[in-house]
Amino acid sequence: MSWHRITRRVGGEPDALEYKDKKAELETLKEQDDRGEINLVYVDESGFSLCMARERR
């Protein structure tokens, strides 16, 4: 049995139309945040994680 580290990579180029739509949506959200209508927080700074943190004892 051997142990191998999982390599995470980007899955290639995004679909151009989908990328354009999502970029426009993000710009709209940023503008709403600037106006104070919403509180825009990115996942990496929100403290949210899909992996449960384990406490070592």
Contacts in CASP RR format, 6 or more apart in sequence:
PFRMAT RR
TARGET T0000
AUTHOR 0000-0000-0000
METHOD contacts of the structure
MODEL  1
MSWHRITRRVGGEPDALEYKDKKAELETLKEQDDRGEINLVYVDESGFSL
CMARERR
29 38 0 8 1.000
29 40 0 8 1.000
30 40 0 8 1.000
32 38 0 8 1.000
32 40 0 8 1.000
33 39 0 8 1.000
33 40 0 8 1.000
END
